[in-house]
Amino acid sequence: MENKAKKYKRILEGIVVSDKMDKTIVVKVDSRQKHPLYGKTISKNKRFKAHDEKNECVNGDLVRIIECRPLSKDKTFRLVSIVKRSESVESMSIEAEVESVLKREKNTEVVSSIEEQ
């Protein structure tokens, strides 16, 4: 018997535009091609739904996805890796850390002022 498994699986890279669904992300993949007659470069983009098992992607992440068997009606890709994290996520985590430090300092000041009285 011959193995009928697909040998060529597409690997695409794109930006996450939606992560609102459970274990599913929507990835926008941009492609550029030259017009066959006029030679002008044409930009096209397509949105693919991909399976994100751990729900680790957020909007703006640059990700790599690979084609797989159909997981649902629209979902035929799987998340391989996160190439680059979104900058907004990093800045939000830094802001959260700063806020928590300020809260702790404020609480210690309040406690020390109570002890002095």
NUVEX-973566 format. One record per residue (C-alpha): residue number from 0; residue in three letters; z, x, y. Coordinates in nm, 4 decimals. Each point is the difference from the previous one (the first is absolute). Example, Ala and Ser with C-alpha at 12.3 -4.5 7.8 and 13.67 -1.06 7.14 Angstrom:
% NUVEX-973566
   pos   code         zz         xx         yy
     0    Ala     0.7800     1.2300    -0.4500
     1    Ser    -0.0660     0.1370     0.3440
END
This chain:
% NUVEX-973566
   pos   code         zz         xx         yy
     0    Met     0.0000     0.0000     0.0000
     1    Glu    -0.0795     0.1177     0.3474
     2    Asn     0.2630     0.0055     0.2671
     3    Lys    -0.1095    -0.2458     0.2691
     4    Ala     0.2633     0.1097     0.2526
     5    Lys    -0.1339     0.0587     0.3465
     6    Lys    -0.0388     0.3734     0.0579
     7    Tyr    -0.0431    -0.0109     0.3761
     8    Lys     0.2856    -0.1510     0.2002
     9    Arg    -0.0325    -0.0145     0.3767
    10    Ile     0.2672     0.1844     0.1948
    11    Leu     0.0206    -0.1167     0.3614
    12    Glu     0.2072     0.1005     0.2988
    13    Gly     0.0974    -0.2427     0.2733
    14    Ile     0.2645    -0.1363     0.2326
    15    Val     0.2494    -0.2699    -0.0984
    16    Val    -0.0536    -0.3041     0.2242
    17    Ser     0.2365    -0.2428    -0.1749
    18    Asp     0.3047     0.0382    -0.2241
    19    Lys     0.1384    -0.3534     0.0237
    20    Met    -0.0682    -0.0946    -0.3631
    21    Asp     0.2301     0.1023    -0.2836
    22    Lys    -0.1331     0.3101    -0.1803
    23    Thr    -0.3368    -0.0340     0.1756
    24    Ile    -0.1495     0.1822     0.2962
    25    Val    -0.3249    -0.0556     0.1883
    26    Val    -0.1858     0.3240     0.0673
    27    Lys    -0.2834     0.0329     0.2524
    28    Val    -0.2564     0.2588    -0.1113
    29    Asp    -0.2488     0.1264     0.2595
    30    Ser    -0.3409     0.1295    -0.1007
    31    Arg    -0.2859     0.1448     0.2022
    32    Gln    -0.3618     0.0061    -0.1019
    33    Lys    -0.3285     0.0781     0.1635
    34    His    -0.2546    -0.2774     0.0545
    35    Pro    -0.2941     0.0709    -0.2332
    36    Leu    -0.2728    -0.0610     0.2605
    37    Tyr     0.1537     0.0673     0.3409
    38    Gly     0.2506     0.2698    -0.0894
    39    Lys     0.2854    -0.1493     0.2018
    40    Thr     0.3458     0.0436    -0.1527
    41    Ile     0.1523    -0.3352    -0.0917
    42    Ser     0.3747    -0.0463    -0.0516
    43    Lys     0.1125    -0.2571    -0.2510
    44    Asn     0.3433    -0.0916    -0.1239
    45    Lys     0.1218    -0.1980    -0.2962
    46    Arg     0.3427    -0.1280    -0.0947
    47    Phe     0.1299     0.0429    -0.3541
    48    Lys     0.3172    -0.1387    -0.1544
    49    Ala     0.1915     0.2600    -0.1987
    50    His     0.3055    -0.0086    -0.2260
    51    Asp     0.3076     0.1755     0.1426
    52    Glu     0.2608    -0.0118    -0.2771
    53    Lys     0.2935     0.1361     0.2033
    54    Asn    -0.0811    -0.1711     0.3337
    55    Glu     0.0135     0.3405     0.1682
    56    Cys    -0.2970    -0.0351     0.2396
    57    Val     0.0228    -0.1354     0.3538
    58    Asn    -0.2581    -0.0836     0.2649
    59    Gly    -0.1833     0.3048     0.1305
    60    Asp     0.0454     0.2231    -0.3059
    61    Leu    -0.3012     0.2002    -0.1170
    62    Val    -0.0260    -0.0595    -0.3763
    63    Arg    -0.2192     0.0855    -0.2969
    64    Ile    -0.0891    -0.2805    -0.2445
    65    Ile    -0.1856     0.0005    -0.3332
    66    Glu    -0.2009    -0.2700    -0.1698
    67    Cys     0.1587    -0.1614    -0.3064
    68    Arg    -0.0240    -0.3114    -0.2126
    69    Pro     0.0386    -0.3294     0.1867
    70    Leu     0.3675    -0.0669     0.0674
    71    Ser    -0.0664    -0.3343     0.1681
    72    Lys    -0.2899    -0.1920     0.1508
    73    Asp    -0.0428     0.2430     0.2924
    74    Lys     0.2023     0.3052    -0.1032
    75    Thr    -0.1963     0.2682    -0.1866
    76    Phe     0.1467     0.3178     0.1470
    77    Arg     0.3240     0.1895    -0.0560
    78    Leu     0.1925     0.2264     0.2396
    79    Val    -0.0290     0.3677    -0.0979
    80    Ser     0.1818     0.1719     0.2845
    81    Ile     0.1007    -0.0184     0.3623
    82    Val    -0.1960     0.2699     0.1796
    83    Lys     0.1718    -0.0352     0.3380
    84    Arg     0.2897    -0.2164     0.1103
    85    Ser    -0.0277    -0.2176     0.3085
    86    Glu     0.1457     0.1587     0.3144
    87    Ser     0.1643    -0.3258     0.1034
    88    Val     0.2102     0.0007    -0.3183
    89    Glu     0.1229     0.3522     0.0680
    90    Ser     0.0873    -0.0818     0.3615
    91    Met     0.1746    -0.3223    -0.1061
    92    Ser     0.2164     0.1900    -0.2492
    93    Ile     0.0908     0.2568     0.2674
    94    Glu     0.0904    -0.2779     0.2442
    95    Ala     0.2172    -0.1651    -0.2652
    96    Glu     0.1841     0.3282    -0.0602
    97    Val     0.0585     0.0475     0.3727
    98    Glu     0.1341    -0.3549     0.0324
    99    Ser     0.2392     0.0483    -0.2923
   100    Val     0.1320     0.3263     0.1512
   101    Leu     0.0506    -0.1687     0.3385
   102    Lys     0.1872    -0.2866    -0.1655
   103    Arg     0.2296     0.2438    -0.1816
   104    Glu     0.0702     0.1920     0.3230
   105    Lys     0.0707    -0.3226     0.1854
   106    Asn     0.2383    -0.1145    -0.2748
   107    Thr     0.1889     0.3326     0.0046
   108    Glu     0.0314    -0.0218     0.3819
   109    Val     0.1387    -0.3523    -0.0258
   110    Val     0.2483     0.1055    -0.2702
   111    Ser     0.1136     0.3052     0.2006
   112    Ser     0.0479    -0.2073     0.3173
   113    Ile     0.2112    -0.2524    -0.1954
   114    Glu     0.2160     0.2813    -0.1430
   115    Glu     0.0580     0.1455     0.3479
   116    Gln     0.1362    -0.3297     0.1315
END
